[in-house]
Amino acid sequence: MSATATAPARRPAVRASPSAGTRRRTLMWIATHALTIAVCIIFLAPMVFVFLTALMTDEQALTSNLWPETWNWSNFAAVFAKSKLVQWTLNTFMYAGLATLFTLLSSVPVAYALARFRFRGRKVAFLLVITTMMLPPQVVAVPVYIIWARFDLTDSLWPLILPMLLGDAFSIFLLRQFLVTIPRDYTDAARVDGCSDFRTLVKIILPMARPAIAAVAIFQFFYCWNDYYGPLLYAGVDQEGWTLSLGLATFKAFHSVQWNLTMAATLLVTAPVIIIFFLAQKVFIEGVTLTGVKG
């Protein structure tokens, strides 16, 4: 009987399990973005606390138990029932919307003139615009209030809206800095083709300056949305003319014991601006960085 040599059986190669590879990649990603994750937690923790407190009962709010025992979604309906939140929201949108529109209509031409036109005293005019940014509004509050009182426009939001037709120093500065980065070849070519300065602004400059215009609009809208000092000074005592910031402060004073309702009202007030920011985040960042014209 002939003996036949048999090859030793090969041992199967040990392969890493898919779960181990996924776990290793996850740990590497966490280690790489540890600082970013920590900063996100710091910023998101207050909003999570507000949201959870808004869904608690009055007895559980601000206790050591941070998780709602029962999810009381009716707290949001109670906020609408105990306040004029709808009217305050409409007033705030009117104030912020009109002020933003008037700011753009008045600031864009001024920024265009400071960035493109060459005239005597241009640098002095730009310096004066920047100087007004250093003047606190409280310094001129009394004389300005007297002026609006003589026009019988107090107890309304118009003293806060109409001045925006005269421009805003920060908006002019931001737009001017962006328009300077646009090459003059575009405006020179338009002038050779016979375009007027107004048509050049509308047809050529504005489409290129959309990121900066969007950034200015968001800045102005958020400022008006969060403005408390202006409505406190001019809105009067009638709650029908209040804005959300003023109404929320009063709601907190009336319902300071009911922290669950106060947190629910706070969440309702901040939700619109958060949604608007996320929708316009791309153009906002592009406008703030002032990247100029690409390509």
C-alpha positions in Angstrom: 0.0 0.0 0.0 1.6 3.3 -1.2 1.7 6.2 1.3 0.5 9.5 0.0 1.7 12.7 1.5 -1.0 14.9 2.7 -0.5 18.7 3.0 -1.3 20.2 6.4 -4.6 21.9 6.6 -4.4 25.7 6.4 -5.8 27.6 9.2 -8.4 30.2 8.2 -7.0 33.8 8.4 -8.3 35.8 11.3 -10.4 38.7 10.0 -11.4 41.7 12.0 -15.2 41.7 12.5 -17.1 44.6 10.7 -18.3 45.8 14.1 -14.7 46.2 15.4 -13.7 48.2 12.3 -16.8 50.4 12.7 -16.1 50.9 16.4 -12.5 51.9 15.6 -13.5 54.4 13.0 -16.1 55.9 15.3 -13.5 56.3 18.1 -11.1 57.9 15.7 -13.7 60.3 14.5 -14.6 61.2 18.1 -11.0 61.8 19.0 -10.4 64.0 15.9 -13.5 66.1 16.6 -13.4 66.1 20.4 -13.0 69.8 20.7 -15.9 70.5 18.2 -18.1 68.1 20.0 -17.4 69.7 23.4 -18.2 73.2 22.1 -21.4 71.9 20.5 -22.5 70.3 23.7 -21.8 73.6 25.6 -23.9 75.6 23.1 -26.7 73.0 22.8 -27.1 72.2 26.5 -29.0 75.4 27.4 -31.5 74.8 24.5 -32.0 71.2 25.6 -32.6 72.3 29.1 -35.1 74.9 28.0 -36.9 72.4 25.8 -37.1 69.7 28.6 -38.3 72.3 31.2 -40.9 73.6 28.8 -42.5 70.1 28.8 -42.5 69.6 32.6 -45.2 70.3 35.1 -45.0 73.4 37.3 -44.0 71.3 40.3 -41.2 69.5 38.5 -39.6 72.5 36.8 -36.2 73.6 38.2 -35.9 70.5 40.4 -33.1 67.9 40.4 -35.1 65.7 38.0 -34.1 67.0 34.6 -36.2 64.6 32.5 -39.9 65.3 32.3 -42.0 62.8 34.2 -44.9 63.6 31.8 -44.6 65.3 28.5 -47.0 68.3 28.8 -47.3 69.6 25.3 -50.2 71.6 26.5 -47.8 74.2 28.0 -47.3 75.7 24.5 -51.1 76.2 24.1 -51.2 77.7 27.6 -48.6 80.3 26.5 -50.9 81.4 23.7 -53.9 81.5 26.0 -52.2 83.6 28.7 -50.5 86.1 26.5 -50.9 88.0 23.2 -48.2 86.0 21.6 -49.7 86.0 18.1 -50.1 89.8 18.1 -46.6 90.2 19.4 -45.2 88.0 16.7 -47.0 90.0 14.0 -45.7 93.2 15.4 -42.2 91.8 15.5 -42.3 90.6 12.0 -43.6 94.0 10.8 -40.9 95.8 12.8 -38.0 93.5 11.7 -39.3 93.1 8.1 -39.8 96.8 7.3 -36.7 97.9 9.1 -34.6 95.4 7.1 -36.2 96.4 3.8 -35.6 100.2 4.6 -32.1 99.5 5.6 -31.2 97.7 2.4 -32.9 100.4 0.2 -31.0 103.2 1.9 -27.6 101.5 2.7 -26.9 99.9 -0.6 -26.8 103.1 -2.7 -24.6 104.8 0.0 -22.2 101.9 0.1 -22.1 101.8 -3.7 -21.2 105.5 -3.8 -18.5 105.2 -1.2 -17.0 102.1 -2.9 -17.2 103.2 -6.6 -17.4 107.0 -6.9 -14.4 109.2 -6.6 -15.2 112.6 -5.1 -13.7 115.0 -2.8 -14.3 114.2 0.9 -15.1 110.5 0.2 -12.8 109.3 2.9 -14.1 111.8 5.4 -17.7 110.8 4.7 -16.7 107.1 5.2 -15.0 108.1 8.5 -18.1 109.9 9.7 -20.2 106.8 8.9 -17.9 104.6 11.0 -17.8 107.2 13.8 -21.6 107.0 14.2 -21.1 103.3 15.1 -19.3 104.4 18.3 -22.2 106.5 19.5 -24.5 104.6 21.9 -28.2 105.1 21.2 -28.8 106.0 24.9 -26.8 109.2 24.4 -29.3 110.7 22.0 -32.4 108.9 23.4 -33.9 112.0 25.1 -33.7 114.5 22.2 -34.8 111.8 19.6 -37.8 110.9 21.8 -38.8 114.5 22.0 -38.7 114.8 18.2 -40.9 111.8 17.7 -43.3 113.0 20.4 -43.8 116.3 18.5 -44.7 114.3 15.4 -47.1 112.3 17.6 -45.5 109.0 16.7 -44.7 107.6 20.1 -46.7 104.7 21.5 -45.9 102.9 18.2 -43.0 101.2 16.4 -42.7 103.8 13.7 -39.9 105.7 15.5 -37.9 102.5 15.2 -38.8 101.8 11.6 -38.6 105.1 9.8 -35.0 106.0 10.8 -33.9 103.0 8.8 -34.7 105.0 5.6 -31.7 107.1 6.4 -29.3 104.1 6.4 -27.5 102.1 9.0 -23.8 102.6 9.7 -22.9 99.0 10.2 -24.8 97.9 7.1 -23.1 100.6 5.0 -19.7 99.6 6.3 -20.2 95.9 5.6 -21.6 96.5 2.1 -18.9 99.0 1.2 -16.2 96.5 2.2 -17.7 93.9 0.0 -18.3 96.1 -3.0 -14.6 97.2 -2.9 -13.6 93.6 -3.7 -15.6 93.6 -6.9 -13.3 94.3 -9.8 -13.8 97.7 -11.5 -13.7 96.0 -14.9 -17.4 95.1 -14.6 -18.5 98.7 -14.0 -16.1 100.1 -16.6 -17.5 97.7 -19.2 -21.0 98.7 -18.3 -20.2 102.4 -18.5 -18.7 101.8 -22.0 -21.9 100.1 -23.0 -23.8 103.2 -22.0 -25.3 102.0 -18.7 -26.1 104.6 -16.1 -24.9 104.4 -12.6 -28.3 103.3 -11.4 -28.6 100.6 -14.0 -25.1 99.4 -13.3 -26.0 99.1 -9.6 -29.2 97.2 -10.3 -28.0 94.9 -13.2 -24.4 94.2 -12.3 -23.5 95.1 -8.7 -26.5 93.8 -6.9 -26.4 90.2 -8.3 -22.7 90.0 -7.4 -23.3 91.4 -3.9 -26.1 89.0 -3.0 -24.1 87.3 -0.2 -23.3 90.6 1.4 -26.9 91.8 1.1 -28.1 88.6 2.6 -25.7 88.9 5.5 -26.7 92.5 6.1 -30.4 91.6 6.0 -29.9 88.7 8.5 -28.0 90.9 10.8 -30.6 93.7 10.7 -33.5 91.3 11.0 -32.0 89.5 14.1 -31.2 92.8 15.7 -34.7 94.1 15.3 -36.1 90.7 16.4 -34.1 90.8 19.7 -34.4 94.5 20.3 -35.7 95.3 23.7 -34.6 98.8 24.4 -36.3 100.4 21.4 -39.8 98.8 21.9 -39.5 99.5 25.7 -39.0 103.2 24.9 -41.6 103.7 22.1 -44.1 100.9 22.1 -46.1 102.3 25.1 -48.2 100.5 27.7 -50.7 98.9 25.3 -49.8 95.2 24.9 -51.3 95.3 21.4 -48.2 97.2 20.1 -45.5 95.2 21.9 -42.9 93.0 20.3 -41.8 89.6 21.3 -38.8 90.7 23.3 -40.9 93.2 25.3 -43.8 90.8 25.7 -41.5 87.9 26.8 -40.0 90.1 29.5 -43.4 91.0 30.8 -44.6 87.4 30.5 -41.6 86.3 32.6 -42.5 88.9 35.3 -46.1 87.8 35.5 -45.4 84.0 35.4 -42.0 83.9 37.1 -43.2 81.1 39.4 -44.3 79.0 36.4 -41.0 78.3 34.9 -42.3 75.7 32.6 -44.5 78.3 30.8 -41.7 80.8 30.8 -39.4 78.2 29.1 -42.2 77.3 26.6 -42.6 81.0 25.7 -38.8 81.4 25.4 -38.7 78.4 23.0 -41.5 79.8 20.9 -39.8 83.2 20.6 -36.4 81.8 19.6 -37.7 79.1 17.2 -38.3 81.5 14.2 -34.9 83.0 14.2 -33.2 79.6 14.5 -35.2 78.4 11.5 -34.3 81.5 9.5 -30.6 81.2 10.3 -30.4 77.6 9.2 -32.3 78.3 6.0 -30.0 81.2 5.2 -26.8 79.8 6.7 -24.9 79.3 3.4 -25.4 82.9 2.1 -24.9 84.3 5.6 -21.4 82.7 6.0 -20.4 83.6 2.4 -21.4 87.2 3.0 -19.6 87.5 6.3 -16.4 86.1 5.0 -16.4 88.7 2.2 -14.9 86.4 -0.4 -15.5 88.8 -3.3 -16.0 87.5 -6.8 -15.0 84.0 -7.8 -14.0 83.1 -11.3 
